[in-house]
Amino acid sequence: MSLFLRLIMLCALVAILAVSVSALAAMRAVSTALDAQEEIIGERAAAQFLRNMDAQLAMLAFEVKDYAAWDEMYVNSPRPPVPWARINLIPGAESGRLTQVLCIVDQGKVTGRYTYRGQRGDVPSADDRAAPSELIGLAGRSETNGIAWLAGAPALWARADILHSDGSGPPRGQLIALAYLNTRVVERLAIHGWSWRLLGPQGSEGETRSGEAVQRVALPPAAEGLAALLSRPREVEAQLRSRTLTALSVAGGIVAAIALLIGVLLGWHWLRPLHDLASACRQRTQGIDVAIPDGGDLPETRVLAADLRRLIEIERADRRRLAAELAEAESANTQQRRWLVRLAHDVGSPVQVIAAAVRQLEERGGLLPPEELSRLGTATAQLMGRVEEASGLAEGLGGDRPSSGTTTLSTYTLAIIDLLRARAAERQVRIDSEVSGEADIDASLITPVLVNLLANAITASPMGSTVTLRGGTTDSTVWFEVGDSGSGMDASQRLRISHACNRGEVIPGEAGFGLGLTLAIANAARAGGRLRLGDGPATLFRLELPVHQRPN
């Protein structure tokens, strides 16, 4: 999957996530607001229910007072043989009154009961289920009305004193009006849109259905432990939730589409420079030299383009450096081949002379002629000289050499002198060194030069003499001078060596050059410098090298 498609999918997922989070937050806010609204509505319903209850209790209290005030009805009615029949009025059942049962309590006893069916008695009946003790308890309360739990059924009650018609004397008893919670009473207490049920002293609220608003209302007096449970369906909440969800879904879809479109446009705007950079890099890997684009308006792509340009420049510089190193290695190989050819020539000629002398001895026997013996001695000395020269050079290069890099020249040359100190002691030659400064030199090329020059100077100096090594730096060069205390060279040899130093190489087969000097002249040229032969009776070589500036 391409990066562009991944970015589009990422934008889409972010948009969907944002819409989901927004929807959840909105639903949470709506739910909180609805809960608060439902709580307010429930409190209002509870207050209205209590007002309805107070209104019915006030009506019942009015009725019981009205019944009690009609004492003259008792006076004009026939006096029955029992004292309970003090009231001759019928409680209202069909006439609109609330009272269903009238009870007389006199001196701690129930002396009469009267129901709307016209039934009289002093014991509970189907319409009058309250036990005498319960009625006596109502008569002894400080409240004059309320709701009570009588014989397992709730009922509104109110009481009033039965006074004499002239108002004199103590009350002749108490009249209690009861209104059991039948359908008619329940309708009077009901609130529009709410249904309710009464909870007894040990009653439970019961199960509530999801989406139903419930409000518990404690009923006076608190000692009874009675409560009403109001409930109603949350139709408004359901509708509001549904509409909110629909609105959020539509809005979420629109937001997701807009976010996806913006993501596509931004993705194309952002990825187009990256696409161009990738195409340019791909073409360059295929060998097509194309320019790197500037990266567009985004800082990231500009930085990437600049980094790619720097990498390309580094790659080009590395290629140039590699080409230079290959050329240098090829030059070194050429010099080594020439050195080997020179070595073969210098060693091969004496070996041929010695081999011819050996054959002559084998063929003729006896002693060699003087001239042959002289030639054999010369060839042997020449061969021994070349072997000694090669072994000395190998011995000098076999020790630990200073590594390349910025070094202190005095420390560097002291390490080289230590390599040749044993040879100098054998020849009883003192090496006098005076070197100062710091420079960045290639020790792998310069060390063989100095070793060879010092070794030749030690060999050419008489016993008890001094070999000098000088060195220092200028603004543009690093220089070394090696001088001996010998008799110097003849004019022809000096001329050949000067020409070879100027050329920077020794022509293969050219006479008068040792192996070490041949390698020294080649290494000086490879290091970018030159080896020069100084004037004077003794031999003095000067090595000059350019100062290299290392990159940071």
MOJO-V503691 format. One record per residue. N is the residue number from 0. PSI is psi in degrees with one decimal (NA if undefined). Layout:
N|PSI + N|PSI
This chain:
0|133.1 + 1|162.3 + 2|-33.3 + 3|-46.2 + 4|-36.4 + 5|-40.7 + 6|-38.3 + 7|-45.8 + 8|-38.1 + 9|-43.2 + 10|-41.3 + 11|-43.6 + 12|-40.5 + 13|-40.9 + 14|-44.6 + 15|-41.2 + 16|-41.6 + 17|-41.7 + 18|-41.3 + 19|-44.3 + 20|-41.5 + 21|-40.6 + 22|-43.9 + 23|-42.0 + 24|-42.0 + 25|-42.5 + 26|-38.4 + 27|-43.0 + 28|-41.8 + 29|-42.8 + 30|-41.3 + 31|-43.4 + 32|-39.7 + 33|-39.8 + 34|-42.7 + 35|-40.3 + 36|-41.6 + 37|-36.7 + 38|-41.4 + 39|-43.6 + 40|-40.9 + 41|-40.4 + 42|-39.3 + 43|-40.4 + 44|-40.6 + 45|-42.6 + 46|-39.8 + 47|-37.4 + 48|-43.0 + 49|-35.4 + 50|-41.5 + 51|-41.2 + 52|-44.1 + 53|-38.0 + 54|-41.9 + 55|-38.1 + 56|-37.6 + 57|-40.0 + 58|-41.5 + 59|-37.9 + 60|-39.7 + 61|-42.1 + 62|-42.2 + 63|-33.4 + 64|-37.1 + 65|-42.6 + 66|-42.3 + 67|-29.0 + 68|-15.5 + 69|50.4 + 70|-28.7 + 71|-20.0 + 72|-36.9 + 73|-37.9 + 74|-40.1 + 75|-13.1 + 76|157.3 + 77|138.0 + 78|111.1 + 79|168.0 + 80|-13.2 + 81|148.9 + 82|-1.4 + 83|-23.3 + 84|68.5 + 85|-17.2 + 86|134.1 + 87|11.0 + 88|150.0 + 89|124.3 + 90|144.3 + 91|124.7 + 92|-40.7 + 93|-11.6 + 94|7.9 + 95|-8.2 + 96|157.4 + 97|-30.1 + 98|132.6 + 99|-32.8 + 100|137.8 + 101|133.0 + 102|140.6 + 103|128.2 + 104|120.5 + 105|119.4 + 106|46.2 + 107|17.7 + 108|150.5 + 109|111.1 + 110|-4.7 + 111|148.3 + 112|141.3 + 113|128.2 + 114|167.7 + 115|-11.0 + 116|0.0 + 117|10.7 + 118|137.0 + 119|150.5 + 120|-178.4 + 121|17.2 + 122|158.1 + 123|151.5 + 124|-175.4 + 125|-36.2 + 126|-17.5 + 127|86.0 + 128|-6.8 + 129|136.2 + 130|153.0 + 131|-38.5 + 132|-34.9 + 133|-40.5 + 134|-40.8 + 135|-36.9 + 136|-38.1 + 137|-38.1 + 138|-26.0 + 139|2.6 + 140|159.9 + 141|-26.7 + 142|154.9 + 143|-8.6 + 144|168.5 + 145|-163.1 + 146|138.1 + 147|158.6 + 148|103.3 + 149|118.8 + 150|41.3 + 151|13.3 + 152|142.3 + 153|148.2 + 154|143.3 + 155|143.2 + 156|154.4 + 157|148.7 + 158|156.4 + 159|151.5 + 160|140.8 + 161|110.1 + 162|161.0 + 163|154.3 + 164|-29.2 + 165|0.7 + 166|7.1 + 167|153.5 + 168|170.8 + 169|163.5 + 170|145.1 + 171|4.1 + 172|-172.7 + 173|139.5 + 174|124.8 + 175|126.3 + 176|131.4 + 177|140.7 + 178|98.6 + 179|150.8 + 180|76.7 + 181|-173.7 + 182|-38.0 + 183|-43.4 + 184|-40.3 + 185|-40.9 + 186|-35.9 + 187|-31.7 + 188|-15.9 + 189|155.3 + 190|142.7 + 191|128.0 + 192|-6.5 + 193|144.4 + 194|152.2 + 195|158.8 + 196|153.3 + 197|137.5 + 198|127.4 + 199|-175.9 + 200|-37.6 + 201|16.4 + 202|157.3 + 203|162.0 + 204|-23.0 + 205|-177.3 + 206|144.6 + 207|146.9 + 208|152.9 + 209|140.3 + 210|18.1 + 211|130.8 + 212|130.2 + 213|136.8 + 214|124.3 + 215|133.4 + 216|118.6 + 217|135.0 + 218|142.0 + 219|151.2 + 220|157.5 + 221|-23.5 + 222|-27.2 + 223|-25.6 + 224|23.7 + 225|150.9 + 226|157.2 + 227|139.6 + 228|109.8 + 229|141.9 + 230|152.3 + 231|151.9 + 232|144.4 + 233|68.8 + 234|-39.5 + 235|-40.9 + 236|-44.2 + 237|-44.5 + 238|-43.8 + 239|-41.4 + 240|-43.5 + 241|-45.0 + 242|-39.1 + 243|-43.0 + 244|-41.5 + 245|-45.6 + 246|-42.4 + 247|-36.4 + 248|-45.8 + 249|-47.1 + 250|-39.5 + 251|-41.3 + 252|-42.2 + 253|-45.3 + 254|-41.3 + 255|-42.2 + 256|-43.7 + 257|-43.6 + 258|-39.5 + 259|-43.2 + 260|-45.1 + 261|-40.8 + 262|-40.4 + 263|-46.6 + 264|-47.2 + 265|-39.5 + 266|-43.4 + 267|-39.4 + 268|-39.0 + 269|-37.5 + 270|-15.5 + 271|-47.4 + 272|-39.5 + 273|-39.1 + 274|-42.7 + 275|-40.9 + 276|-43.1 + 277|-40.5 + 278|-42.9 + 279|-42.4 + 280|-39.7 + 281|-41.5 + 282|-36.2 + 283|-35.6 + 284|-24.8 + 285|4.1 + 286|4.2 + 287|120.2 + 288|96.1 + 289|156.6 + 290|147.7 + 291|126.1 + 292|162.6 + 293|-13.0 + 294|2.2 + 295|-155.7 + 296|-14.5 + 297|134.8 + 298|-36.4 + 299|-46.2 + 300|-34.3 + 301|-42.5 + 302|-42.8 + 303|-42.3 + 304|-42.7 + 305|-40.9 + 306|-39.4 + 307|-40.5 + 308|-43.7 + 309|-40.4 + 310|-38.2 + 311|-42.3 + 312|-41.1 + 313|-40.8 + 314|-40.7 + 315|-43.7 + 316|-39.5 + 317|-38.3 + 318|-43.7 + 319|-42.4 + 320|-40.8 + 321|-40.3 + 322|-40.9 + 323|-41.1 + 324|-38.2 + 325|-41.8 + 326|-40.2 + 327|-42.3 + 328|-38.0 + 329|-40.7 + 330|-41.7 + 331|-40.0 + 332|-39.2 + 333|-44.6 + 334|-39.3 + 335|-39.0 + 336|-43.4 + 337|-38.9 + 338|-40.6 + 339|-39.6 + 340|-42.0 + 341|-43.2 + 342|-43.0 + 343|-37.9 + 344|-45.4 + 345|-31.4 + 346|-33.3 + 347|-38.3 + 348|-49.4 + 349|-34.5 + 350|-38.9 + 351|-40.3 + 352|-45.1 + 353|-40.8 + 354|-38.9 + 355|-38.9 + 356|-39.2 + 357|-42.0 + 358|-39.1 + 359|-39.5 + 360|-40.4 + 361|-36.8 + 362|-45.1 + 363|-36.4 + 364|170.9 + 365|-157.1 + 366|153.8 + 367|152.0 + 368|155.8 + 369|-41.6 + 370|-38.9 + 371|-39.2 + 372|-36.5 + 373|-43.8 + 374|-40.7 + 375|-39.0 + 376|-41.4 + 377|-44.5 + 378|-39.4 + 379|-41.9 + 380|-40.4 + 381|-43.4 + 382|-43.4 + 383|-36.7 + 384|-42.7 + 385|-39.3 + 386|-41.2 + 387|-39.4 + 388|-45.5 + 389|-41.5 + 390|-37.3 + 391|-41.5 + 392|-42.0 + 393|-39.1 + 394|-41.0 + 395|-33.8 + 396|-4.3 + 397|-17.4 + 398|-173.8 + 399|120.9 + 400|149.2 + 401|144.6 + 402|164.2 + 403|155.1 + 404|178.2 + 405|116.9 + 406|162.2 + 407|122.9 + 408|-34.8 + 409|-41.6 + 410|-38.4 + 411|-48.8 + 412|-31.1 + 413|-37.5 + 414|-36.3 + 415|-41.0 + 416|-37.4 + 417|-30.0 + 418|-32.5 + 419|7.9 + 420|-34.9 + 421|-42.2 + 422|-41.5 + 423|-39.2 + 424|-35.9 + 425|-35.9 + 426|-2.0 + 427|46.2 + 428|134.3 + 429|137.4 + 430|118.1 + 431|119.0 + 432|136.2 + 433|88.7 + 434|140.9 + 435|165.8 + 436|172.3 + 437|147.6 + 438|163.1 + 439|106.3 + 440|158.7 + 441|98.0 + 442|-27.9 + 443|-25.3 + 444|-37.5 + 445|-35.9 + 446|-45.4 + 447|-33.2 + 448|-52.7 + 449|-38.3 + 450|-45.0 + 451|-43.3 + 452|-43.9 + 453|-40.8 + 454|-42.9 + 455|-38.8 + 456|-39.4 + 457|-41.2 + 458|-39.4 + 459|-16.8 + 460|141.4 + 461|164.4 + 462|137.7 + 463|0.9 + 464|-171.8 + 465|139.1 + 466|133.1 + 467|141.3 + 468|117.6 + 469|154.4 + 470|157.8 + 471|-171.1 + 472|151.7 + 473|-168.8 + 474|-27.9 + 475|-5.9 + 476|159.1 + 477|131.9 + 478|148.4 + 479|144.6 + 480|132.3 + 481|120.7 + 482|149.6 + 483|-178.3 + 484|25.9 + 485|-170.0 + 486|-5.4 + 487|-173.8 + 488|159.7 + 489|169.6 + 490|-41.6 + 491|-42.0 + 492|-40.5 + 493|-38.6 + 494|-42.7 + 495|-41.7 + 496|-39.1 + 497|-42.8 + 498|-41.4 + 499|-38.5 + 500|-39.0 + 501|-37.6 + 502|-27.9 + 503|13.9 + 504|160.6 + 505|128.9 + 506|130.6 + 507|136.1 + 508|-6.9 + 509|131.9 + 510|159.2 + 511|7.3 + 512|135.0 + 513|172.0 + 514|-43.4 + 515|-41.5 + 516|-36.4 + 517|-45.6 + 518|-35.7 + 519|-45.4 + 520|-40.1 + 521|-42.4 + 522|-37.6 + 523|-41.9 + 524|-39.4 + 525|-32.4 + 526|-2.1 + 527|6.1 + 528|-156.6 + 529|153.4 + 530|127.1 + 531|148.4 + 532|122.8 + 533|167.4 + 534|158.9 + 535|167.5 + 536|-40.4 + 537|173.3 + 538|128.3 + 539|119.0 + 540|138.0 + 541|124.7 + 542|121.6 + 543|131.2 + 544|146.9 + 545|151.0 + 546|124.7 + 547|133.4 + 548|114.2 + 549|140.0 + 550|153.5 + 551|NA
